[in-house]
Amino acid sequence: MERERVLTGVLGQSALQALLEGPWRYLNSCPAREHMDSLRGKYPLKGADFWHLALALTLKKDIPELTILTFDKKLREGAEKEGLGL
């Protein structure tokens, strides 16, 4: 965001600090094949964004309050359409 001049250096550092200290769970998981299959070609997402959206849908079953926090417009739109928006 700083590189694209959307945030100043101070705001970028503040956002990074909030992400590092936020109320997040750290998980080691992979998306379910069914979610990867259902999302394939549905949204114009890059590989990592596609993977994250499929993983979020997989985790939503066990963590119903799960949402996606992203600065990427395409990922945000896909997440909202899949019921994962804020």
N, C-alpha and C positions, 0 to 999 in steps of 0.2 A: 504494500500500500504506500509506503514511503517512496519507493522507486517510481511508482506511477503518479506520485504527487497528489494522492488522495488524502493522505495524512501527513502532518508535519512530523519531524523526528521525535519530538516530545510525545505527541499522541501515539505514534507508532510504538515507542518504548512502553508507554502506559498500557496499550492494548496487549503487547507481548507479556508484560508482567501479570496482567489480569488472567491471561490464558495459562500461564505457568502456575498461578496460585489459586485458580478458580475451583469451584466445587465439582471437579471432574472425576470420573472413574477412569483408571487406566486399565485397558483390557488387551488381551492378546487373542484375537479371533479372526475368522475368515467368513466371508459372506456365503450364505446358502446358495447352492446351484440354482434352486428354483427362483430366487430373486434375481440372480444374474441373468437367467433365461428370460424372465418376464420383463426386465428393463432393457434388454439388448435392442438397440435401434429406436427406443422410445424417446430418448432425449439426446441432444447433441453434446454429450459429455466426453471429456478427455478420460483416458484410462484410469487415473487415480481417482477422479471425481466419480466415475461410474462405480468403481470398487467401493468407495466410501458410501455412496447411496445404497448400494446392494447390502453392505454390511449394516448400515443403519436400519434397513428394513428387517434384516435378520435379527438384530438385537432388540427391535421394538417389541417382539413377542414377550421377552423377559423383562424389558425395561419400558413399560408403556409411556412413561413421561419423556422419553428420548426425543430430542430435536437435533437438528443439524445447525451448527454455527459456521457460517462461511462468508467470505468476501466475494466468492465467485457467483456471478449473476445466474449463469446457466444451472449450476448445482443448486442454488437457492430455489430457482423456479421448479426444478425437478423434485426437490425435497417437499416443497409446498404442495405440489400436485399429488405426491404420494402420502400426504398427511403428516409430514415431518417438519413443517415450518413452525416458526415461533408465533 
